């Protein structure tokens, strides 16, 4: 049992020792990657903001078109009602 514990401690120590050592080059490479990722995140945020603006403009345009369509529909119904009244008057004469 004691031998197992010692073996485990040696393995854990070896893994910790090997994984904890990083060269300056590796650290710089990681910093470069992090900087590139931060730049990409900033660009993505800017793109998302532009997309939100475009989507908002599209919604406004769609709402204006819907208002015009509703107005045209109301006029159409009004015109249809007037034509029906005129037809009924003509039929009664």
N, CA, C and O atoms as a Tinker XYZ file with bonds, in Angstrom:
   372  protein
     1  N      0.830000   -1.185000    0.000000    73     2
     2  CA     0.000000    0.000000    0.000000    64     1     3
     3  C      0.875000    1.250000    0.000000    63     2     4     5
     4  O      0.600000    2.190000   -0.745000    81     3
     5  N      1.887000    1.276000    0.793000    73     3     6
     6  CA     2.797000    2.401000    0.870000    64     5     7
     7  C      3.502000    2.632000   -0.467000    63     6     8     9
     8  O      3.728000    3.767000   -0.886000    81     7
     9  N      3.836000    1.532000   -1.113000    73     7    10
    10  CA     4.529000    1.624000   -2.403000    64     9    11
    11  C      3.614000    2.271000   -3.451000    63    10    12    13
    12  O      4.071000    3.057000   -4.282000    81    11
    13  N      2.356000    1.943000   -3.406000    73    11    14
    14  CA     1.384000    2.533000   -4.328000    64    13    15
    15  C      1.269000    4.040000   -4.118000    63    14    16    17
    16  O      1.241000    4.804000   -5.083000    81    15
    17  N      1.203000    4.460000   -2.882000    73    15    18
    18  CA     1.082000    5.883000   -2.569000    64    17    19
    19  C      2.320000    6.629000   -3.057000    63    18    20    21
    20  O      2.212000    7.710000   -3.635000    81    19
    21  N      3.473000    6.058000   -2.827000    73    19    22
    22  CA     4.713000    6.695000   -3.263000    64    21    23
    23  C      4.733000    6.792000   -4.788000    63    22    24    25
    24  O      5.123000    7.818000   -5.346000    81    23
    25  N      4.313000    5.721000   -5.455000    73    23    26
    26  CA     4.291000    5.726000   -6.920000    64    25    27
    27  C      3.326000    6.802000   -7.429000    63    26    28    29
    28  O      3.637000    7.530000   -8.371000    81    27
    29  N      2.180000    6.893000   -6.810000    73    27    30
    30  CA     1.202000    7.902000   -7.217000    64    29    31
    31  C      1.750000    9.314000   -6.994000    63    30    32    33
    32  O      1.596000   10.183000   -7.853000    81    31
    33  N      2.378000    9.539000   -5.864000    73    31    34
    34  CA     2.942000   10.854000   -5.585000    64    33    35
    35  C      4.032000   11.210000   -6.589000    63    34    36    37
    36  O      4.140000   12.361000   -7.011000    81    35
    37  N      4.831000   10.232000   -6.967000    73    35    38
    38  CA     5.891000   10.477000   -7.957000    64    37    39
    39  C      5.262000   10.835000   -9.307000    63    38    40    41
    40  O      5.713000   11.763000   -9.978000    81    39
    41  N      4.229000   10.102000   -9.698000    73    39    42
    42  CA     3.564000   10.389000  -10.970000    64    41    43
    43  C      2.901000   11.769000  -10.964000    63    42    44    45
    44  O      3.017000   12.517000  -11.935000    81    43
    45  N      2.213000   12.104000   -9.885000    73    43    46
    46  CA     1.569000   13.408000   -9.771000    64    45    47
    47  C      2.623000   14.516000   -9.791000    63    46    48    49
    48  O      2.436000   15.542000  -10.445000    81    47
    49  N      3.699000   14.313000   -9.095000    73    47    50
    50  CA     4.782000   15.305000   -9.074000    64    49    51
    51  C      5.404000   15.481000  -10.446000    63    50    52    53
    52  O      5.705000   16.603000  -10.855000    81    51
    53  N      5.599000   14.389000  -11.154000    73    51    54
    54  CA     6.171000   14.470000  -12.490000    64    53    55
    55  C      5.238000   15.206000  -13.443000    63    54    56    57
    56  O      5.675000   16.051000  -14.225000    81    55
    57  N      3.975000   14.886000  -13.371000    73    55    58
    58  CA     2.993000   15.568000  -14.239000    64    57    59
    59  C      2.933000   17.061000  -13.915000    63    58    60    61
    60  O      2.903000   17.894000  -14.820000    81    59
    61  N      2.915000   17.387000  -12.656000    73    59    62
    62  CA     2.856000   18.792000  -12.251000    64    61    63
    63  C      4.117000   19.518000  -12.683000    63    62    64    65
    64  O      4.056000   20.656000  -13.148000    81    63
    65  N      5.240000   18.876000  -12.532000    73    63    66
    66  CA     6.506000   19.494000  -12.923000    64    65    67
    67  C      6.593000   19.710000  -14.418000    63    66    68    69
    68  O      7.066000   20.753000  -14.869000    81    67
    69  N      6.148000   18.748000  -15.182000    73    67    70
    70  CA     6.216000   18.870000  -16.634000    64    69    71
    71  C      5.187000   19.862000  -17.182000    63    70    72    73
    72  O      5.464000   20.572000  -18.149000    81    71
    73  N      4.032000   19.911000  -16.583000    73    71    74
    74  CA     2.988000   20.793000  -17.107000    64    73    75
    75  C      3.164000   22.232000  -16.646000    63    74    76    77
    76  O      2.657000   23.139000  -17.306000    81    75
    77  N      3.839000   22.472000  -15.576000    73    75    78
    78  CA     3.977000   23.819000  -15.039000    64    77    79
    79  C      5.037000   24.627000  -15.768000    63    78    80    81
    80  O      5.034000   25.855000  -15.673000    81    79
    81  N      5.918000   24.002000  -16.470000    73    79    82
    82  CA     6.998000   24.709000  -17.145000    64    81    83
    83  C      6.543000   25.164000  -18.524000    63    82    84    85
    84  O      6.177000   24.343000  -19.366000    81    83
    85  N      6.566000   26.445000  -18.748000    73    83    86
    86  CA     6.251000   26.993000  -20.059000    64    85    87
    87  C      7.368000   27.940000  -20.454000    63    86    88    89
    88  O      7.846000   28.730000  -19.640000    81    87
    89  N      7.776000   27.855000  -21.696000    73    87    90
    90  CA     8.868000   28.717000  -22.146000    64    89    91
    91  C      8.330000   30.103000  -22.444000    63    90    92    93
    92  O      7.126000   30.298000  -22.611000    81    91
    93  N      9.239000   31.059000  -22.507000    73    91    94
    94  CA     8.854000   32.432000  -22.825000    64    93    95
    95  C      8.226000   32.499000  -24.210000    63    94    96    97
    96  O      7.293000   33.269000  -24.436000    81    95
    97  N      8.733000   31.697000  -25.132000    73    95    98
    98  CA     8.177000   31.654000  -26.483000    64    97    99
    99  C      6.740000   31.183000  -26.487000    63    98   100   101
   100  O      5.914000   31.714000  -27.229000    81    99
   101  N      6.434000   30.199000  -25.672000    73    99   102
   102  CA     5.066000   29.695000  -25.585000    64   101   103
   103  C      4.133000   30.755000  -25.003000    63   102   104   105
   104  O      3.006000   30.928000  -25.467000    81   103
   105  N      4.616000   31.454000  -23.991000    73   103   106
   106  CA     3.818000   32.505000  -23.363000    64   105   107
   107  C      3.562000   33.626000  -24.371000    63   106   108   109
   108  O      2.444000   34.134000  -24.462000    81   107
   109  N      4.584000   34.012000  -25.121000    73   107   110
   110  CA     4.414000   35.056000  -26.130000    64   109   111
   111  C      3.450000   34.614000  -27.231000    63   110   112   113
   112  O      2.640000   35.404000  -27.716000    81   111
   113  N      3.552000   33.342000  -27.618000    73   111   114
   114  CA     2.635000   32.820000  -28.635000    64   113   115
   115  C      1.196000   32.879000  -28.131000    63   114   116   117
   116  O      0.283000   33.229000  -28.879000    81   115
   117  N      0.999000   32.536000  -26.867000    73   115   118
   118  CA    -0.341000   32.613000  -26.285000    64   117   119
   119  C     -0.833000   34.053000  -26.215000    63   118   120   121
   120  O     -2.002000   34.325000  -26.487000    81   119
   121  N      0.052000   34.975000  -25.852000    73   119   122
   122  CA    -0.336000   36.384000  -25.805000    64   121   123
   123  C     -0.738000   36.885000  -27.192000    63   122   124   125
   124  O     -1.699000   37.640000  -27.334000    81   123
   125  N      0.003000   36.458000  -28.204000    73   123   126
   126  CA    -0.312000   36.852000  -29.577000    64   125   127
   127  C     -1.685000   36.324000  -29.972000    63   126   128   129
   128  O     -2.489000   37.034000  -30.575000    81   127
   129  N     -1.938000   35.073000  -29.624000    73   127   130
   130  CA    -3.245000   34.483000  -29.945000    64   129   131
   131  C     -4.370000   35.203000  -29.205000    63   130   132   133
   132  O     -5.432000   35.456000  -29.774000    81   131
   133  N     -4.136000   35.529000  -27.942000    73   131   134
   134  CA    -5.154000   36.238000  -27.148000    64   133   135
   135  C     -5.411000   37.613000  -27.757000    63   134   136   137
   136  O     -6.563000   38.033000  -27.867000    81   135
   137  N     -4.353000   38.318000  -28.154000    73   135   138
   138  CA    -4.521000   39.633000  -28.779000    64   137   139
   139  C     -5.324000   39.523000  -30.074000    63   138   140   141
   140  O     -6.198000   40.346000  -30.345000    81   139
   141  N     -5.018000   38.501000  -30.866000    73   139   142
   142  CA    -5.756000   38.298000  -32.122000    64   141   143
   143  C     -7.224000   37.993000  -31.836000    63   142   144   145
   144  O     -8.108000   38.503000  -32.524000    81   143
   145  N     -7.486000   37.171000  -30.832000    73   143   146
   146  CA    -8.865000   36.851000  -30.465000    64   145   147
   147  C     -9.606000   38.089000  -29.970000    63   146   148   149
   148  O    -10.772000   38.293000  -30.309000    81   147
   149  N     -8.938000   38.910000  -29.175000    73   147   150
   150  CA    -9.575000   40.141000  -28.689000    64   149   151
   151  C     -9.911000   41.064000  -29.857000    63   150   152   153
   152  O    -10.962000   41.706000  -29.868000    81   151
   153  N     -9.022000   41.127000  -30.830000    73   151   154
   154  CA    -9.274000   41.941000  -32.019000    64   153   155
   155  C    -10.475000   41.403000  -32.795000    63   154   156   157
   156  O    -11.321000   42.165000  -33.263000    81   155
   157  N    -10.534000   40.080000  -32.922000    73   155   158
   158  CA   -11.669000   39.455000  -33.614000    64   157   159
   159  C    -12.973000   39.705000  -32.873000    63   158   160   161
   160  O    -14.007000   39.937000  -33.499000    81   159
   161  N    -12.934000   39.659000  -31.555000    73   159   162
   162  CA   -14.140000   39.918000  -30.754000    64   161   163
   163  C    -14.602000   41.354000  -30.959000    63   162   164   165
   164  O    -15.799000   41.606000  -31.096000    81   163
   165  N    -13.669000   42.289000  -30.983000    73   163   166
   166  CA   -14.041000   43.691000  -31.199000    64   165   167
   167  C    -14.669000   43.882000  -32.572000    63   166   168   169
   168  O    -15.671000   44.584000  -32.710000    81   167
   169  N    -14.077000   43.255000  -33.588000    73   167   170
   170  CA   -14.629000   43.356000  -34.940000    64   169   171
   171  C    -16.013000   42.715000  -35.000000    63   170   172   173
   172  O    -16.912000   43.233000  -35.662000    81   171
   173  N    -16.181000   41.602000  -34.317000    73   171   174
   174  CA   -17.478000   40.917000  -34.304000    64   173   175
   175  C    -18.529000   41.763000  -33.606000    63   174   176   177
   176  O    -19.678000   41.816000  -34.044000    81   175
   177  N    -18.147000   42.414000  -32.540000    73   175   178
   178  CA   -19.092000   43.302000  -31.839000    64   177   179
   179  C    -19.513000   44.454000  -32.745000    63   178   180   181
   180  O    -20.688000   44.819000  -32.784000    81   179
   181  N    -18.556000   45.024000  -33.473000    73   179   182
   182  CA   -18.885000   46.115000  -34.392000    64   181   183
   183  C    -19.827000   45.622000  -35.492000    63   182   184   185
   184  O    -20.785000   46.307000  -35.849000    81   183
   185  N    -19.551000   44.438000  -36.022000    73   183   186
   186  CA   -20.426000   43.862000  -37.050000    64   185   187
   187  C    -21.831000   43.619000  -36.499000    63   186   188   189
   188  O    -22.824000   43.867000  -37.183000    81   187
   189  N    -21.907000   43.135000  -35.268000    73   187   190
   190  CA   -23.211000   42.874000  -34.644000    64   189   191
   191  C    -23.985000   44.179000  -34.453000    63   190   192   193
   192  O    -25.196000   44.221000  -34.671000    81   191
   193  N    -23.291000   45.235000  -34.050000    73   191   194
   194  CA   -23.960000   46.527000  -33.873000    64   193   195
   195  C    -24.487000   47.036000  -35.210000    63   194   196   197
   196  O    -25.598000   47.561000  -35.283000    81   195
   197  N    -23.688000   46.879000  -36.272000    73   195   198
   198  CA   -24.132000   47.301000  -37.600000    64   197   199
   199  C    -25.334000   46.472000  -38.052000    63   198   200   201
   200  O    -26.268000   46.998000  -38.656000    81   199
   201  N    -25.303000   45.190000  -37.757000    73   199   202
   202  CA   -26.424000   44.312000  -38.125000    64   201   203
   203  C    -27.690000   44.699000  -37.370000    63   202   204   205
   204  O    -28.782000   44.677000  -37.939000    81   203
   205  N    -27.552000   45.052000  -36.095000    73   203   206
   206  CA   -28.711000   45.495000  -35.317000    64   205   207
   207  C    -29.306000   46.766000  -35.920000    63   206   208   209
   208  O    -30.526000   46.904000  -36.010000    81   207
   209  N    -28.442000   47.690000  -36.332000    73   207   210
   210  CA   -28.914000   48.929000  -36.937000    64   209   211
   211  C    -29.654000   48.643000  -38.239000    63   210   212   213
   212  O    -30.725000   49.196000  -38.490000    81   211
   213  N    -29.075000   47.777000  -39.058000    73   211   214
   214  CA   -29.710000   47.417000  -40.323000    64   213   215
   215  C    -31.042000   46.729000  -40.077000    63   214   216   217
   216  O    -32.021000   47.011000  -40.768000    81   215
   217  N    -31.092000   45.838000  -39.111000    73   215   218
   218  CA   -32.341000   45.140000  -38.787000    64   217   219
   219  C    -33.394000   46.122000  -38.288000    63   218   220   221
   220  O    -34.570000   46.008000  -38.636000    81   219
   221  N    -32.982000   47.070000  -37.487000    73   219   222
   222  CA   -33.918000   48.077000  -36.984000    64   221   223
   223  C    -34.468000   48.913000  -38.140000    63   222   224   225
   224  O    -35.661000   49.211000  -38.178000    81   223
   225  N    -33.602000   49.289000  -39.079000    73   223   226
   226  CA   -34.060000   50.026000  -40.255000    64   225   227
   227  C    -35.042000   49.200000  -41.070000    63   226   228   229
   228  O    -36.041000   49.720000  -41.567000    81   227
   229  N    -34.753000   47.910000  -41.205000    73   227   230
   230  CA   -35.638000   47.020000  -41.959000    64   229   231
   231  C    -37.000000   46.905000  -41.283000    63   230   232   233
   232  O    -38.029000   46.893000  -41.958000    81   231
   233  N    -37.011000   46.823000  -39.977000    73   231   234
   234  CA   -38.281000   46.747000  -39.233000    64   233   235
   235  C    -39.077000   48.037000  -39.435000    63   234   236   237
   236  O    -40.291000   48.002000  -39.636000    81   235
   237  N    -38.387000   49.165000  -39.380000    73   235   238
   238  CA   -39.087000   50.443000  -39.593000    64   237   239
   239  C    -39.690000   50.513000  -40.994000    63   238   240   241
   240  O    -40.829000   50.951000  -41.161000    81   239
   241  N    -38.931000   50.083000  -41.993000    73   239   242
   242  CA   -39.433000   50.082000  -43.371000    64   241   243
   243  C    -40.618000   49.138000  -43.505000    63   242   244   245
   244  O    -41.602000   49.469000  -44.167000    81   243
   245  N    -40.534000   47.975000  -42.889000    73   243   246
   246  CA   -41.642000   47.018000  -42.944000    64   245   247
   247  C    -42.875000   47.580000  -42.256000    63   246   248   249
   248  O    -43.991000   47.395000  -42.743000    81   247
   249  N    -42.696000   48.254000  -41.148000    73   247   250
   250  CA   -43.834000   48.863000  -40.454000    64   249   251
   251  C    -44.484000   49.952000  -41.298000    63   250   252   253
   252  O    -45.709000   50.075000  -41.319000    81   251
   253  N    -43.664000   50.746000  -42.000000    73   251   254
   254  CA   -44.211000   51.770000  -42.886000    64   253   255
   255  C    -45.002000   51.126000  -44.023000    63   254   256   257
   256  O    -46.083000   51.594000  -44.382000    81   255
   257  N    -44.456000   50.053000  -44.583000    73   255   258
   258  CA   -45.160000   49.344000  -45.659000    64   257   259
   259  C    -46.469000   48.759000  -45.158000    63   258   260   261
   260  O    -47.479000   48.804000  -45.859000    81   259
   261  N    -46.459000   48.212000  -43.950000    73   259   262
   262  CA   -47.682000   47.667000  -43.364000    64   261   263
   263  C    -48.724000   48.761000  -43.149000    63   262   264   265
   264  O    -49.910000   48.548000  -43.399000    81   263
   265  N    -48.286000   49.924000  -42.691000    73   263   266
   266  CA   -49.210000   51.053000  -42.509000    64   265   267
   267  C    -49.842000   51.454000  -43.848000    63   266   268   269
   268  O    -51.047000   51.693000  -43.935000    81   267
   269  N    -49.001000   51.522000  -44.892000    73   267   270
   270  CA   -49.518000   51.877000  -46.225000    64   269   271
   271  C    -50.505000   50.816000  -46.721000    63   270   272   273
   272  O    -51.542000   51.147000  -47.296000    81   271
   273  N    -50.177000   49.544000  -46.494000    73   271   274
   274  CA   -51.070000   48.465000  -46.922000    64   273   275
   275  C    -52.398000   48.526000  -46.174000    63   274   276   277
   276  O    -53.456000   48.333000  -46.773000    81   275
   277  N    -52.350000   48.789000  -44.886000    73   275   278
   278  CA   -53.587000   48.911000  -44.104000    64   277   279
   279  C    -54.421000   50.095000  -44.581000    63   278   280   281
   280  O    -55.647000   50.016000  -44.657000    81   279
   281  N    -53.741000   51.189000  -44.899000    73   279   282
   282  CA   -54.450000   52.370000  -45.407000    64   281   283
   283  C    -55.097000   52.061000  -46.767000    63   282   284   285
   284  O    -56.242000   52.439000  -47.016000    81   283
   285  N    -54.360000   51.378000  -47.633000    73   283   286
   286  CA   -54.907000   51.011000  -48.946000    64   285   287
   287  C    -56.091000   50.056000  -48.785000    63   286   288   289
   288  O    -57.077000   50.158000  -49.515000    81   287
   289  N    -55.994000   49.135000  -47.835000    73   287   290
   290  CA   -57.088000   48.202000  -47.585000    64   289   291
   291  C    -58.323000   48.937000  -47.090000    63   290   292   293
   292  O    -59.441000   48.619000  -47.497000    81   291
   293  N    -58.132000   49.902000  -46.226000    73   291   294
   294  CA   -59.270000   50.690000  -45.711000    64   293   295
   295  C    -59.932000   51.456000  -46.852000    63   294   296   297
   296  O    -61.158000   51.523000  -46.931000    81   295
   297  N    -59.117000   52.035000  -47.739000    73   295   298
   298  CA   -59.689000   52.751000  -48.888000    64   297   299
   299  C    -60.450000   51.789000  -49.800000    63   298   300   301
   300  O    -61.519000   52.114000  -50.315000    81   299
   301  N    -59.888000   50.623000  -49.985000    73   299   302
   302  CA   -60.538000   49.621000  -50.836000    64   301   303
   303  C    -61.900000   49.224000  -50.274000    63   302   304   305
   304  O    -62.879000   49.130000  -51.015000    81   303
   305  N    -61.960000   48.997000  -48.985000    73   303   306
   306  CA   -63.232000   48.640000  -48.337000    64   305   307
   307  C    -64.223000   49.780000  -48.462000    63   306   308   309
   308  O    -65.403000   49.558000  -48.731000    81   307
   309  N    -63.742000   51.008000  -48.265000    73   307   310
   310  CA   -64.612000   52.184000  -48.380000    64   309   311
   311  C    -65.159000   52.310000  -49.804000    63   310   312   313
   312  O    -66.345000   52.575000  -50.004000    81   311
   313  N    -64.283000   52.117000  -50.785000    73   311   314
   314  CA   -64.711000   52.193000  -52.185000    64   313   315
   315  C    -65.701000   51.087000  -52.516000    63   314   316   317
   316  O    -66.685000   51.321000  -53.217000    81   315
   317  N    -65.447000   49.891000  -52.017000    73   315   318
   318  CA   -66.363000   48.769000  -52.257000    64   317   319
   319  C    -67.739000   49.051000  -51.661000    63   318   320   321
   320  O    -68.763000   48.736000  -52.268000    81   319
   321  N    -67.757000   49.639000  -50.483000    73   319   322
   322  CA   -69.025000   49.994000  -49.826000    64   321   323
   323  C    -69.784000   51.021000  -50.651000    63   322   324   325
   324  O    -70.997000   50.900000  -50.826000    81   323
   325  N    -69.083000   52.033000  -51.162000    73   323   326
   326  CA   -69.731000   53.059000  -51.979000    64   325   327
   327  C    -70.294000   52.460000  -53.263000    63   326   328   329
   328  O    -71.407000   52.794000  -53.669000    81   327
   329  N    -69.527000   51.575000  -53.903000    73   327   330
   330  CA   -69.991000   50.932000  -55.137000    64   329   331
   331  C    -71.218000   50.078000  -54.861000    63   330   332   333
   332  O    -72.163000   50.081000  -55.650000    81   331
   333  N    -71.218000   49.350000  -53.753000    73   331   334
   334  CA   -72.389000   48.534000  -53.386000    64   333   335
   335  C    -73.621000   49.413000  -53.203000    63   334   336   337
   336  O    -74.709000   49.065000  -53.663000    81   335
   337  N    -73.453000   50.557000  -52.526000    73   335   338
   338  CA   -74.577000   51.470000  -52.317000    64   337   339
   339  C    -75.090000   52.011000  -53.645000    63   338   340   341
   340  O    -76.297000   52.087000  -53.875000    81   339
   341  N    -74.151000   52.385000  -54.517000    73   339   342
   342  CA   -74.559000   52.915000  -55.823000    64   341   343
   343  C    -75.302000   51.838000  -56.638000    63   342   344   345
   344  O    -76.294000   52.126000  -57.307000    81   343
   345  N    -74.811000   50.620000  -56.567000    73   343   346
   346  CA   -75.455000   49.519000  -57.298000    64   345   347
   347  C    -76.865000   49.279000  -56.767000    63   346   348   349
   348  O    -77.806000   49.106000  -57.540000    81   347
   349  N    -77.001000   49.270000  -55.452000    73   347   350
   350  CA   -78.332000   49.048000  -54.848000    64   349   351
   351  C    -79.293000   50.162000  -55.219000    63   350   352   353
   352  O    -80.466000   49.891000  -55.473000    81   351
   353  N    -78.830000   51.418000  -55.258000    73   351   354
   354  CA   -79.677000   52.545000  -55.649000    64   353   355
   355  C    -80.109000   52.400000  -57.112000    63   354   356   357
   356  O    -81.259000   52.662000  -57.465000    81   355
   357  N    -79.167000   51.979000  -57.947000    73   355   358
   358  CA   -79.482000   51.816000  -59.369000    64   357   359
   359  C    -80.494000   50.704000  -59.570000    63   358   360   361
   360  O    -81.336000   50.796000  -60.463000    81   359
   361  N    -80.430000   49.663000  -58.766000    73   359   362
   362  CA   -81.350000   48.545000  -58.887000    64   361   363
   363  C    -82.752000   48.926000  -58.435000    63   362   364   365
   364  O    -83.734000   48.376000  -58.934000    81   363
   365  N    -82.857000   49.872000  -57.484000    73   363   366
   366  CA   -84.166000   50.281000  -56.991000    64   365   367
   367  C    -84.889000   51.211000  -57.956000    63   366   368   369
   368  O    -86.107000   51.358000  -57.848000    81   367
   369  N    -84.219000   51.818000  -58.858000    73   367   370
   370  CA   -84.859000   52.769000  -59.777000    64   369   371
   371  C    -85.586000   52.109000  -60.858000    63   370   372
   372  O    -86.174000   52.781000  -61.706000    81   371
